[in-house]
Amino acid sequence: MEDFTHFNENGRARMVDVSAKAETARTAVAFGRVLVNRSTFDLIRSGGLKKGDVLTTAQIGGIMGAKRTADIIPMCHNIPLSGVDIDFCMNEAELAVEITATAKCAGQTGVEMEALTAVSVAALTVYDMCKAVQRDMVIDKICLLKKTGGKSGTFIREEN
C-alpha cells in the first residue's frame, strides 16, 4: 500500500498532508457524455422539455458539484477554486450530450476531482431533466483529459 497516498503506515485511510507542497497554478479538464435516443436529443436541442433548459440547468449543476467536491469525496481537500467552466456539444452522429469541464485553482493540490465531479453532476443533471421522457439513457466515458501544474507536471490523455 506504500504507493497509495491515502493510507497511513497502519493501512488506515487518511487525508494527505499537502502543507509542504508549493502553491502553483493548476488546471484540469474532464469529459463525459450522456447517450440519449433521437426524441430526447431533439427535445434537449429545441428546449422542449417540460422541466426547462436542460443544458443551462446541467451547467449550473456541474459548477455547483465542482464547488462541493470535498463534501462528497471522502479524502478530497477543500480547494478554493478560481474558475469552473462547462461546455456542451450535441453530437448528433452518436446522439450524445458531450460534456467538458475545466476547473482551475492556485493551490497545493490538483483540481482533477473537481473537474470530474463537475462532469459527473452535469451528466446526472441531464439524466434527471430527461428521465420523464427516457429512462434508458447511458452516462459513459467520464475521464480526465488533461491536468497541469504541481510536482507531477502536465498529463494529457492519449486516445484509446
DSSP file with accessible surface (Angstrom, degrees, kcal/mol):
  #  RESIDUE AA STRUCTURE BP1 BP2  ACC     N-H-->O    O-->H-N    N-H-->O    O-->H-N    TCO  KAPPA ALPHA  PHI   PSI    X-CA   Y-CA   Z-CA
    1    1 A M    >         0   0  135      0, 0.0     3,-1.6     0, 0.0     6,-0.2   0.000 360.0 360.0 360.0   2.2    0.0    0.0    0.0
    2    2 A E  T 3   +     0   0  184      1,-0.3     5,-0.1     7,-0.0     7,-0.0   0.764 360.0  57.3 -63.9 -21.7    3.0    2.3    0.0
    3    3 A D  T 3  S+     0   0  143      1,-0.0     2,-0.7     2,-0.0    -1,-0.3   0.663  90.2  82.5 -81.3 -15.9    2.1    3.6   -3.5
    4    4 A F    X   -     0   0  134     -3,-1.6     3,-1.0     1,-0.1    -1,-0.0  -0.814  63.7-164.0 -93.0 117.9   -1.4    4.7   -2.3
    5    5 A T  T 3  S+     0   0   78     -2,-0.7    -1,-0.1     1,-0.2    -3,-0.0   0.641  79.9  69.5 -77.3 -14.5   -1.1    8.1   -0.6
    6    6 A H  T 3  S+     0   0   76     10,-0.1     8,-1.8     7,-0.1     2,-0.4   0.204  88.6  75.6 -92.8  18.3   -4.5    8.0    1.1
    7    7 A F  B <  S-A   13   0A  78     -3,-1.0     6,-0.2     6,-0.2     2,-0.0  -0.986  71.9-140.6-125.3 139.5   -3.4    5.2    3.5
    8    8 A N    >   -     0   0   45      4,-3.0     3,-2.3    -2,-0.4    -4,-0.1  -0.211  43.8 -82.9 -85.1-175.8   -1.2    5.8    6.6
    9    9 A E  T 3  S+     0   0  171      1,-0.3    -1,-0.1     2,-0.1    -7,-0.0   0.713 131.2  54.5 -64.3 -17.3    1.5    3.4    7.7
   10   10 A N  T 3  S-     0   0  122      2,-0.1    -1,-0.3     3,-0.0     3,-0.1   0.356 120.1-107.7 -95.4   4.7   -1.1    1.3    9.5
   11   11 A G  S <  S+     0   0   27     -3,-2.3     2,-0.3     1,-0.3    -2,-0.1   0.609  76.3 134.4  80.9  11.4   -3.2    0.9    6.3
   12   12 A R        -     0   0  181      1,-0.1    -4,-3.0     0, 0.0    -1,-0.3  -0.677  62.9 -95.0 -95.8 152.2   -5.9    3.2    7.5
   13   13 A A  B     +A    7   0A  62     -2,-0.3     2,-0.3    -6,-0.2    -6,-0.2  -0.271  49.6 169.0 -63.7 144.3   -7.5    6.0    5.5
   14   14 A R        -     0   0   98     -8,-1.8     2,-0.5    -6,-0.1    61,-0.0  -0.985  39.3-112.8-150.6 157.4   -6.0    9.5    5.8
   15   15 A M        -     0   0   94     -2,-0.3    61,-0.1    61,-0.0    -9,-0.1  -0.839  47.4-111.5 -90.1 127.2   -6.2   12.8    4.1
   16   16 A V        -     0   0   31     -2,-0.5     2,-0.7    59,-0.4   -10,-0.1  -0.340  23.9-124.1 -62.6 136.7   -2.9   13.5    2.5
   17   17 A D        +     0   0  116      1,-0.1     3,-0.2    -2,-0.0    -1,-0.1  -0.736  34.9 170.3 -83.2 114.6   -0.9   16.4    4.1
   18   18 A V    >   +     0   0   14     -2,-0.7     3,-1.8     1,-0.1    -1,-0.1   0.270  42.3 111.6-107.0  12.1   -0.1   18.9    1.4
   19   19 A S  T 3  S+     0   0   80      1,-0.3    -1,-0.1     3,-0.0    -2,-0.0   0.776  77.4  50.3 -62.4 -26.3    1.3   21.6    3.6
   20   20 A A  T 3  S+     0   0  102     -3,-0.2    -1,-0.3     2,-0.1     2,-0.2   0.566  90.5 102.2 -87.9  -6.9    4.8   21.2    2.4
   21   21 A K  S <  S-     0   0   84     -3,-1.8     2,-0.1     1,-0.1    88,-0.1  -0.487  77.6-111.4 -80.0 147.0    3.8   21.4   -1.3
   22   22 A A        -     0   0   71     -2,-0.2     2,-0.5     1,-0.1   129,-0.1  -0.454  28.4-114.9 -74.0 145.4    4.3   24.6   -3.3
   23   23 A E        +     0   0  136     -2,-0.1     2,-0.3    83,-0.1    85,-0.2  -0.726  48.2 165.8 -80.3 123.2    1.3   26.6   -4.4
   24   24 A T  E     -B  107   0B  48     83,-2.6    83,-2.4    -2,-0.5     2,-0.3  -0.928  45.0 -90.9-134.5 162.1    1.1   26.5   -8.2
   25   25 A A  E     -B  106   0B  77     -2,-0.3     2,-0.4    81,-0.2   125,-0.3  -0.575  51.4-173.5 -70.9 130.5   -1.5   27.3  -10.9
   26   26 A R  E     +B  105   0B  13     79,-3.1    79,-2.2    -2,-0.3     2,-0.3  -0.985  12.9 178.9-132.8 141.8   -3.4   24.1  -11.6
   27   27 A T  E     -BC 104 148B  35    121,-1.4   121,-2.4    -2,-0.4     2,-0.3  -0.963   4.5-171.8-136.2 155.3   -6.0   23.2  -14.2
   28   28 A A  E     -BC 103 147B   0     75,-2.0    75,-2.5    -2,-0.3     2,-0.4  -0.986   5.9-161.8-146.4 141.5   -7.9   20.0  -15.0
   29   29 A V  E     -BC 102 146B  28    117,-2.9   116,-3.1    -2,-0.3   117,-1.8  -0.994  13.8-177.5-125.2 127.2  -10.1   19.2  -17.9
   30   30 A A  E     -BC 101 144B   0     71,-2.6    71,-2.3    -2,-0.4     2,-0.3  -0.856   7.3-156.8-123.7 161.0  -12.6   16.2  -17.7
   31   31 A F  E     +BC 100 143B  35    112,-2.6   112,-2.3    -2,-0.3     2,-0.3  -0.953  19.0 150.4-136.6 150.6  -15.0   14.7  -20.2
   32   32 A G  E     -B   99   0B   0     67,-1.9    67,-3.4    -2,-0.3     2,-0.3  -0.958  19.9-151.1-165.1 170.5  -18.2   12.6  -20.1
   33   33 A R  E     -BC  98 140B  20    107,-2.0   107,-2.3    -2,-0.3     2,-0.5  -0.989  12.2-139.7-150.0 160.4  -21.3   12.1  -22.1
   34   34 A V  E     -BC  97 139B   0     63,-1.9    63,-2.7    -2,-0.3     2,-0.5  -0.991  19.9-147.6-121.4 120.6  -25.0   11.1  -21.9
   35   35 A L  E     +BC  96 138B  43    103,-3.4   103,-1.7    -2,-0.5     2,-0.3  -0.781  27.0 169.9 -89.3 129.4  -26.3    8.9  -24.6
   36   36 A V        -     0   0   10     59,-2.7     2,-0.1    -2,-0.5    98,-0.0  -0.792  33.5 -99.7-130.2 172.1  -30.0    9.5  -25.4
   37   37 A N     >  -     0   0   60     -2,-0.3     4,-2.7     1,-0.1     5,-0.2  -0.392  43.7 -97.0 -88.8 174.4  -32.5    8.5  -28.1
   38   38 A R  H  > S+     0   0   97      1,-0.2     4,-2.6     2,-0.2     5,-0.2   0.912 122.1  51.2 -59.4 -44.3  -33.4   10.6  -31.1
   39   39 A S  H  > S+     0   0   73      1,-0.2     4,-2.1     2,-0.2    -1,-0.2   0.935 113.1  44.2 -61.2 -46.6  -36.6   12.0  -29.5
   40   40 A T  H  > S+     0   0    0      2,-0.2     4,-2.7     1,-0.2     5,-0.2   0.916 111.6  54.2 -64.8 -42.4  -34.7   13.1  -26.3
   41   41 A F  H  X S+     0   0    0     -4,-2.7     4,-2.5     1,-0.2    -2,-0.2   0.938 110.2  46.6 -55.9 -48.2  -31.9   14.5  -28.3
   42   42 A D  H  X S+     0   0   60     -4,-2.6     4,-2.3     1,-0.2     6,-0.3   0.879 111.3  51.5 -65.1 -37.7  -34.3   16.7  -30.3
   43   43 A L  H  X>S+     0   0   45     -4,-2.1     5,-1.9    -5,-0.2     4,-1.2   0.905 111.0  47.8 -65.4 -41.0  -36.1   17.8  -27.1
   44   44 A I  H  <5S+     0   0    8     -4,-2.7     3,-0.5     2,-0.2    11,-0.2   0.953 114.0  47.0 -62.9 -48.1  -32.8   18.9  -25.5
   45   45 A R  H  <5S+     0   0  118     -4,-2.5    -2,-0.2     1,-0.2    -1,-0.2   0.886 117.5  41.6 -63.8 -37.6  -31.7   20.7  -28.6
   46   46 A S  H  <5S-     0   0   88     -4,-2.3    -1,-0.2    -5,-0.2    -2,-0.2   0.598 106.7-121.8 -87.4 -10.8  -35.0   22.5  -29.1
   47   47 A G  T  <5 +     0   0   46     -4,-1.2    -3,-0.2    -3,-0.5    -4,-0.1   0.760  67.7 138.1  75.8  25.6  -35.6   23.3  -25.4
   48   48 A G      < +     0   0   43     -5,-1.9     2,-0.3    -6,-0.3    -4,-0.1   0.335  24.7 115.3 -91.0   7.8  -38.8   21.4  -25.5
   49   49 A L    >   -     0   0   14     -6,-0.5     3,-1.5     3,-0.3    81,-0.1  -0.572  67.5-131.6 -79.5 141.9  -38.6   19.5  -22.2
   50   50 A K  T 3  S+     0   0  214      1,-0.3    -1,-0.1    -2,-0.3     3,-0.1   0.807 104.3  61.0 -61.9 -31.0  -41.2   20.4  -19.5
   51   51 A K  T 3  S-     0   0  108     78,-0.3     2,-0.3     1,-0.2    -1,-0.3   0.652 111.5-118.2 -72.8 -16.9  -38.6   20.8  -16.8
   52   52 A G    <   +     0   0   29     -3,-1.5     2,-0.8    77,-0.1    -3,-0.3  -0.770  63.4   2.2 120.9-159.7  -36.9   23.6  -18.7
   53   53 A D     >  -     0   0   85     -2,-0.3     4,-2.1     1,-0.2     5,-0.2  -0.552  56.9-166.0 -75.0 106.5  -33.5   24.3  -20.4
   54   54 A V  H  > S+     0   0    2     -2,-0.8     4,-2.8     1,-0.2     5,-0.2   0.918  82.1  45.9 -62.5 -49.0  -31.5   21.1  -19.9
   55   55 A L  H  > S+     0   0   38    -11,-0.2     4,-2.3     2,-0.2    -1,-0.2   0.892 112.7  48.9 -70.7 -37.3  -28.1   22.4  -20.7
   56   56 A T  H  > S+     0   0   66      2,-0.2     4,-2.3     1,-0.2    -1,-0.2   0.937 114.5  46.4 -65.0 -43.3  -28.3   25.6  -18.7
   57   57 A T  H  X S+     0   0   55     -4,-2.1     4,-2.8     1,-0.2    -2,-0.2   0.923 113.1  49.5 -64.4 -41.7  -29.5   23.6  -15.7
   58   58 A A  H  X S+     0   0    0     -4,-2.8     4,-2.8    -5,-0.2    -1,-0.2   0.867 108.8  53.6 -65.5 -35.2  -26.8   21.0  -16.2
   59   59 A Q  H  X S+     0   0   62     -4,-2.3     4,-2.2     2,-0.2    -2,-0.2   0.947 111.7  43.8 -64.8 -45.8  -24.1   23.7  -16.4
   60   60 A I  H  X S+     0   0   96     -4,-2.3     4,-2.7     1,-0.2     5,-0.2   0.933 114.4  50.7 -64.2 -43.9  -25.2   25.2  -13.1
   61   61 A G  H  X S+     0   0   13     -4,-2.8     4,-2.6     1,-0.2    -2,-0.2   0.917 109.8  50.1 -60.2 -43.1  -25.4   21.8  -11.5
   62   62 A G  H  X S+     0   0    0     -4,-2.8     4,-2.4     2,-0.2    -1,-0.2   0.912 111.0  48.1 -63.4 -42.0  -21.9   20.9  -12.7
   63   63 A I  H  X S+     0   0   50     -4,-2.2     4,-2.1     2,-0.2    -2,-0.2   0.937 112.3  49.2 -64.6 -43.3  -20.4   24.1  -11.4
   64   64 A M  H  X S+     0   0  112     -4,-2.7     4,-1.1     1,-0.2    -2,-0.2   0.906 109.5  53.2 -61.8 -39.7  -22.2   23.5   -8.0
   65   65 A G  H >< S+     0   0    8     -4,-2.6     3,-0.6     1,-0.2     4,-0.3   0.924 106.9  51.1 -60.6 -44.7  -20.9   19.9   -8.0
   66   66 A A  H >< S+     0   0    2     -4,-2.4     3,-1.2     1,-0.2     4,-0.3   0.916 108.8  51.9 -59.1 -41.8  -17.3   21.1   -8.5
   67   67 A K  H 3< S+     0   0  141     -4,-2.1    -1,-0.2     1,-0.2    -2,-0.2   0.741 114.1  43.5 -67.6 -21.6  -17.7   23.6   -5.6
   68   68 A R  T XX S+     0   0  149     -4,-1.1     3,-1.5    -3,-0.6     4,-0.8   0.247  77.1 114.0-107.5  12.3  -18.9   20.8   -3.3
   69   69 A T  H X> S+     0   0    1     -3,-1.2     4,-2.3    -4,-0.3     3,-1.4   0.894  74.6  54.0 -53.7 -45.9  -16.4   18.1   -4.3
   70   70 A A  H 34 S+     0   0   25     -4,-0.3    -1,-0.3     1,-0.3     6,-0.2   0.749 103.8  58.9 -63.9 -21.0  -14.7   17.9   -0.9
   71   71 A D  H <4 S+     0   0  101     -3,-1.5    -1,-0.3     1,-0.1    -2,-0.2   0.715 117.2  29.1 -78.7 -21.6  -18.1   17.3    0.7
   72   72 A I  H << S+     0   0  105     -3,-1.4    -2,-0.2    -4,-0.8    -1,-0.1   0.622 107.7  68.5-116.6 -16.0  -18.8   14.2   -1.3
   73   73 A I  S >< S-     0   0   55     -4,-2.3     3,-1.8    -5,-0.2    -1,-0.2  -0.924  78.9-142.0-105.6 112.7  -15.4   12.6   -2.0
   74   74 A P  T 3  S+     0   0  114      0, 0.0    -1,-0.1     0, 0.0   -59,-0.0   0.789  90.8  29.8 -50.7 -45.1  -14.1   11.5    1.4
   75   75 A M  T 3  S+     0   0   59      2,-0.1   -59,-0.4   -60,-0.0     2,-0.2   0.272  89.6 123.8-103.8  15.2  -10.3   12.3    1.2
   76   76 A C    <   -     0   0   21     -3,-1.8     2,-0.2    -7,-0.2    -3,-0.1  -0.531  60.5-123.5 -77.8 138.8  -10.6   15.3   -1.1
   77   77 A H        -     0   0   34     -2,-0.2     2,-0.8     1,-0.1    -7,-0.1  -0.511  25.2-111.4 -75.7 149.1   -9.1   18.6    0.0
   78   78 A N        -     0   0  131     -2,-0.2    -1,-0.1    -8,-0.1   -11,-0.1  -0.737  43.6-164.0 -80.6 110.8  -11.3   21.7    0.1
   79   79 A I        -     0   0   20     -2,-0.8     2,-1.3   -12,-0.1    -9,-0.1  -0.843  23.4-129.4-106.4 132.2   -9.9   23.7   -2.7
   80   80 A P        -     0   0  102      0, 0.0    26,-0.5     0, 0.0     2,-0.1  -0.642  34.7-148.0 -76.8  98.3  -10.5   27.4   -3.3
   81   81 A L  E     -D  105   0B  45     -2,-1.3    24,-0.3     1,-0.1     3,-0.1  -0.445  19.2-166.6 -69.5 139.6  -11.5   27.2   -7.0
   82   82 A S  E    S-     0   0B  89     22,-2.8     2,-0.3     1,-0.4    23,-0.2   0.603  72.8  -5.4 -99.0 -14.2  -10.6   30.2   -9.1
   83   83 A G  E     -D  104   0B  30     21,-1.5    21,-2.7     2,-0.0    -1,-0.4  -0.905  49.4-171.3-175.0 146.1  -12.8   29.1  -12.0
   84   84 A V  E     +D  103   0B  30     -2,-0.3     2,-0.4    19,-0.2    19,-0.2  -0.979  14.8 177.0-140.4 130.7  -15.0   26.3  -13.3
   85   85 A D  E     -D  102   0B  79     17,-2.5    17,-3.0    -2,-0.3     2,-0.4  -0.989  10.0-162.3-134.8 145.4  -16.4   26.2  -16.9
   86   86 A I  E     -D  101   0B   1     -2,-0.4     2,-0.4    15,-0.2    15,-0.2  -0.996   4.0-168.1-130.6 131.7  -18.5   23.6  -18.6
   87   87 A D  E     -D  100   0B  92     13,-3.1    13,-2.7    -2,-0.4     2,-0.4  -0.929   5.9-155.7-117.6 146.0  -19.1   23.2  -22.3
   88   88 A F  E     -D   99   0B  46     -2,-0.4     2,-0.4    11,-0.2    11,-0.2  -0.936   5.6-168.7-120.6 143.6  -21.6   21.0  -24.1
   89   89 A C  E     -D   98   0B  66      9,-2.3     9,-3.2    -2,-0.4     2,-1.1  -0.998  17.5-143.3-129.8 125.7  -21.6   19.6  -27.5
   90   90 A M  E     -D   97   0B  46     -2,-0.4     2,-1.1     7,-0.2     7,-0.2  -0.792  18.0-161.3 -88.4  99.9  -24.7   18.0  -29.1
   91   91 A N  E  >> -D   96   0B  32      5,-2.7     5,-2.2    -2,-1.1     4,-0.7  -0.731  10.8-177.9 -87.8  97.6  -23.1   15.1  -31.0
   92   92 A E  T >45S+     0   0   87     -2,-1.1     3,-0.5     1,-0.2    -1,-0.2   0.860  76.5  60.8 -67.2 -36.0  -25.8   14.2  -33.5
   93   93 A A  T 345S+     0   0  101      1,-0.2    -1,-0.2     2,-0.1    -2,-0.1   0.861 120.1  26.9 -61.3 -33.8  -24.0   11.2  -35.0
   94   94 A E  T 345S-     0   0   95     -3,-0.4    -1,-0.2     2,-0.1    -2,-0.2   0.359 103.4-124.4-108.1   3.3  -23.8    9.5  -31.6
   95   95 A L  T <<5 +     0   0   41     -4,-0.7   -59,-2.7    -3,-0.5     2,-0.4   0.950  64.8 143.1  48.3  55.7  -27.0   11.0  -30.1
   96   96 A A  E   < -BD  35  91B   0     -5,-2.2    -5,-2.7   -61,-0.2     2,-0.8  -0.962  56.7-141.8-129.6 140.9  -24.8   12.2  -27.2
   97   97 A V  E     -BD  34  90B   0    -63,-2.7   -63,-1.9    -2,-0.4     2,-0.4  -0.917  31.4-156.4 -94.5 108.0  -24.7   15.2  -25.0
   98   98 A E  E     -BD  33  89B  36     -9,-3.2    -9,-2.3    -2,-0.8     2,-0.4  -0.774   6.9-161.9 -93.1 136.3  -20.9   15.6  -24.6
   99   99 A I  E     -BD  32  88B   0    -67,-3.4   -67,-1.9    -2,-0.4     2,-0.4  -0.964  11.1-176.9-123.9 128.4  -19.7   17.5  -21.5
  100  100 A T  E     -BD  31  87B  40    -13,-2.7   -13,-3.1    -2,-0.4     2,-0.4  -0.994   8.5-170.0-125.1 126.1  -16.3   19.0  -21.0
  101  101 A A  E     -BD  30  86B   0    -71,-2.3   -71,-2.6    -2,-0.4     2,-0.5  -0.951   5.7-165.2-118.7 137.5  -15.5   20.7  -17.6
  102  102 A T  E     -BD  29  85B  34    -17,-3.0   -17,-2.5    -2,-0.4     2,-0.4  -0.985   6.6-173.2-120.8 128.4  -12.5   22.8  -16.8
  103  103 A A  E     -BD  28  84B   0    -75,-2.5   -75,-2.0    -2,-0.5     2,-0.3  -0.955   4.1-173.0-120.7 143.3  -11.5   23.6  -13.2
  104  104 A K  E     +BD  27  83B 104    -21,-2.7   -22,-2.8    -2,-0.4   -21,-1.5  -0.977  11.9 151.3-135.9 148.3   -8.8   26.0  -12.1
  105  105 A C  E     -BD  26  81B   4    -79,-2.2   -79,-3.1    -2,-0.3     2,-0.6  -0.971  40.8-126.4-159.1 167.6   -7.1   27.0   -8.9
  106  106 A A  E     +B   25   0B  51    -26,-0.5     2,-0.3    -2,-0.3   -81,-0.2  -0.977  66.0 111.2-115.9 108.6   -3.9   28.2   -7.4
  107  107 A G  E    S-B   24   0B   8    -83,-2.4   -83,-2.6    -2,-0.6    43,-0.1  -0.909  77.9 -89.7-162.0-171.4   -3.1   25.7   -4.7
  108  108 A Q  S    S+     0   0   69     -2,-0.3     2,-0.3   -85,-0.2   -86,-0.1   0.439 103.8  37.4 -97.5  -4.0   -1.1   22.9   -3.2
  109  109 A T  S    S-     0   0   35    -85,-0.1   -85,-0.1    41,-0.1   -83,-0.1  -0.969  89.8 -92.4-146.9 159.4   -3.1   20.1   -4.7
  110  110 A G        -     0   0   12     -2,-0.3     3,-0.2     1,-0.1     4,-0.1  -0.050  14.5-135.9 -74.7 171.8   -4.8   19.4   -8.1
  111  111 A V     >  +     0   0    1     -8,-0.2     4,-2.1     1,-0.1     5,-0.2   0.055  67.4 115.0-114.7  23.8   -8.3   20.0   -9.3
  112  112 A E  H  > S+     0   0   55      1,-0.2     4,-2.6     2,-0.2     5,-0.2   0.923  78.0  49.9 -60.4 -44.8   -8.8   16.7  -11.1
  113  113 A M  H  > S+     0   0   75      1,-0.2     4,-2.5     2,-0.2    -1,-0.2   0.870 108.9  52.7 -65.5 -34.0  -11.6   15.6   -8.8
  114  114 A E  H  > S+     0   0    6      2,-0.2     4,-2.4     1,-0.2    -1,-0.2   0.916 111.1  45.9 -68.0 -42.0  -13.4   18.9   -9.1
  115  115 A A  H  X S+     0   0    0     -4,-2.1     4,-2.2     2,-0.2    -2,-0.2   0.926 115.1  47.3 -66.0 -42.7  -13.4   18.7  -13.0
  116  116 A L  H  X S+     0   0   37     -4,-2.6     4,-2.4     2,-0.2    -2,-0.2   0.887 112.6  49.1 -65.8 -38.6  -14.5   15.0  -12.8
  117  117 A T  H  X S+     0   0   10     -4,-2.5     4,-3.1    -5,-0.2     5,-0.3   0.911 108.3  54.1 -67.1 -40.5  -17.2   15.9  -10.3
  118  118 A A  H  X S+     0   0    0     -4,-2.4     4,-2.4     1,-0.2    -2,-0.2   0.940 111.5  44.8 -58.9 -46.3  -18.4   18.8  -12.5
  119  119 A V  H  X S+     0   0    0     -4,-2.2     4,-2.6     2,-0.2    -1,-0.2   0.926 114.4  49.4 -62.9 -44.8  -18.8   16.4  -15.5
  120  120 A S  H  X S+     0   0   37     -4,-2.4     4,-2.6     2,-0.2    -2,-0.2   0.928 113.4  44.3 -62.9 -45.8  -20.5   13.8  -13.4
  121  121 A V  H  X S+     0   0   36     -4,-3.1     4,-2.4     2,-0.2    -1,-0.2   0.908 112.8  52.1 -68.6 -37.7  -23.0   16.1  -11.8
  122  122 A A  H  X S+     0   0    0     -4,-2.4     4,-2.3    -5,-0.3    -2,-0.2   0.935 111.7  47.2 -62.1 -43.1  -23.7   17.8  -15.1
  123  123 A A  H  X S+     0   0    0     -4,-2.6     4,-2.5     1,-0.2    -2,-0.2   0.919 112.0  49.6 -64.7 -42.8  -24.4   14.4  -16.7
  124  124 A L  H  X S+     0   0  102     -4,-2.6     4,-2.9     1,-0.2    -1,-0.2   0.871 109.2  53.1 -63.8 -33.8  -26.6   13.3  -13.8
  125  125 A T  H  X S+     0   0   23     -4,-2.4     4,-2.8     2,-0.2    -2,-0.2   0.917 107.0  50.8 -68.3 -42.0  -28.5   16.6  -14.2
  126  126 A V  H  X S+     0   0    0     -4,-2.3     4,-1.6     2,-0.2    -2,-0.2   0.952 112.2  48.5 -57.3 -46.5  -29.1   15.9  -17.9
  127  127 A Y  H  X S+     0   0   70     -4,-2.5     4,-1.4     1,-0.2     3,-0.4   0.943 112.2  48.0 -58.6 -48.3  -30.4   12.5  -16.8
  128  128 A D  H  < S+     0   0   65     -4,-2.9     3,-0.3     1,-0.2     4,-0.3   0.907 111.5  49.6 -61.0 -42.5  -32.6   14.0  -14.2
  129  129 A M  H  < S+     0   0   13     -4,-2.8   -78,-0.3     1,-0.2    -1,-0.2   0.784 120.7  36.0 -66.9 -27.6  -34.0   16.6  -16.5
  130  130 A C  H >X S+     0   0    0     -4,-1.6     3,-1.7    -3,-0.4     4,-1.7   0.478  85.1  97.6-106.1  -5.1  -34.8   14.0  -19.2
  131  131 A K  T 3< S+     0   0   69     -4,-1.4    -1,-0.1    -3,-0.3    -2,-0.1   0.754  75.7  65.3 -64.1 -21.3  -35.9   10.9  -17.2
  132  132 A A  T 34 S+     0   0   86     -4,-0.3    -1,-0.3     1,-0.2     3,-0.1   0.803 114.3  31.1 -69.0 -26.1  -39.6   11.7  -17.7
  133  133 A V  T <4 S+     0   0   69     -3,-1.7     2,-0.3     1,-0.3    -2,-0.2   0.616 133.2  20.6-105.6 -16.6  -39.2   11.1  -21.4
  134  134 A Q     <  +     0   0   13     -4,-1.7    -1,-0.3    -7,-0.2     3,-0.2  -0.903  48.0 176.7-155.1 126.7  -36.4    8.5  -21.4
  135  135 A R  S    S+     0   0  174     -2,-0.3    -4,-0.1     1,-0.1    -1,-0.1   0.552  75.5  68.0-105.5  -8.8  -35.3    6.1  -18.7
  136  136 A D        +     0   0  118      2,-0.1    -1,-0.1    -5,-0.0  -101,-0.0   0.092  65.6 138.5-103.7  27.0  -32.6    4.1  -20.6
  137  137 A M        -     0   0   13     -3,-0.2     2,-0.4   -10,-0.1  -101,-0.2  -0.294  43.2-141.1 -63.4 155.9  -30.1    6.9  -21.0
  138  138 A V  E     -C   35   0B  73   -103,-1.7  -103,-3.4     2,-0.0     2,-0.5  -0.984   8.1-156.9-125.9 130.3  -26.4    5.9  -20.5
  139  139 A I  E     +C   34   0B  54     -2,-0.4     2,-0.3  -105,-0.2  -105,-0.2  -0.922  37.3 144.3-100.7 124.8  -23.8    8.0  -18.8
  140  140 A D  E     +C   33   0B  44   -107,-2.3  -107,-2.0    -2,-0.5     3,-0.1  -0.898  31.2  48.6-151.4 178.5  -20.3    7.0  -20.0
  141  141 A K  E     +     0   0B 119     -2,-0.3     2,-0.4     1,-0.2  -110,-0.1   0.689  57.9 167.7  59.5  26.3  -16.7    7.9  -20.9
  142  142 A I  E     +     0   0B  68   -109,-0.1     2,-0.3  -110,-0.1  -110,-0.2  -0.572  20.1 139.0 -69.8 123.5  -16.1   10.0  -17.8
  143  143 A C  E     -C   31   0B  22   -112,-2.3  -112,-2.6    -2,-0.4     2,-0.5  -0.989  58.3 -97.7-160.2 161.3  -12.4   10.6  -17.8
  144  144 A L  E     -C   30   0B  31     -2,-0.3  -114,-0.3  -114,-0.2     3,-0.1  -0.771  31.5-178.8 -84.3 125.5   -9.6   13.1  -17.1
  145  145 A L  E     -     0   0B  47   -116,-3.1    12,-3.1    -2,-0.5     2,-0.3   0.811  63.3  -8.5 -91.1 -38.5   -8.4   14.6  -20.4
  146  146 A K  E     -CE  29 156B  87   -117,-1.8  -117,-2.9    10,-0.2    -1,-0.3  -0.992  52.0-174.9-159.6 148.2   -5.7   16.9  -19.1
  147  147 A K  E     -CE  28 155B  12      8,-2.3     8,-2.7    -2,-0.3     2,-0.3  -0.987   8.4-172.0-146.4 145.1   -4.2   18.3  -16.0
  148  148 A T  E     +C   27   0B  33   -121,-2.4  -121,-1.4    -2,-0.3     6,-0.2  -0.944  41.3  40.1-132.3 158.9   -1.4   20.9  -15.5
  149  149 A G        +     0   0   18     -2,-0.3     4,-0.2     1,-0.2     3,-0.2  -0.119  66.7  70.7  94.7 166.1    0.5   22.2  -12.5
  150  150 A G  S >  S-     0   0   21   -125,-0.3     3,-1.1     1,-0.2    -1,-0.2  -0.044  96.7 -53.7  80.3 178.4    2.1   20.7   -9.5
  151  151 A K  T 3  S+     0   0  207      1,-0.3    -1,-0.2  -129,-0.1    -2,-0.1   0.850 132.6  54.1 -62.3 -36.3    5.1   18.5   -9.0
  152  152 A S  T 3  S-     0   0   98      1,-0.2    -1,-0.3    -3,-0.2    -2,-0.2   0.580  96.1-156.7 -81.2  -7.4    3.9   15.8  -11.5
  153  153 A G    <   -     0   0   25     -3,-1.1     2,-0.3    -4,-0.2    -1,-0.2  -0.363  42.6  -2.1  76.3-145.7    3.5   18.4  -14.2
  154  154 A T        -     0   0   94     -6,-0.2     2,-0.4    -2,-0.1    -6,-0.2  -0.652  52.4-171.5 -94.1 137.7    1.3   18.0  -17.3
  155  155 A F  E     -E  147   0B  86     -8,-2.7    -8,-2.3    -2,-0.3     2,-0.4  -0.995   2.7-177.4-122.8 130.5   -0.8   15.0  -18.1
  156  156 A I  E     -E  146   0B 111     -2,-0.4   -10,-0.2   -10,-0.2     2,-0.1  -0.990  28.5-123.0-127.6 123.2   -2.6   14.7  -21.4
  157  157 A R        -     0   0   88    -12,-3.1     2,-0.3    -2,-0.4   -12,-0.0  -0.400  21.1-136.4 -64.7 133.9   -4.8   11.6  -22.0
  158  158 A E        -     0   0  167     -2,-0.1    -1,-0.1     1,-0.1     2,-0.0  -0.712  29.2-103.4 -87.5 141.3   -3.9    9.6  -25.1
  159  159 A E              0   0  171     -2,-0.3    -1,-0.1     1,-0.1     0, 0.0  -0.361 360.0 360.0 -63.7 142.7   -6.8    8.4  -27.2
  160  160 A N              0   0  177     -3,-0.0    -1,-0.1    -2,-0.0    -3,-0.0  -0.517 360.0 360.0 -76.7 360.0   -7.8    4.8  -26.8
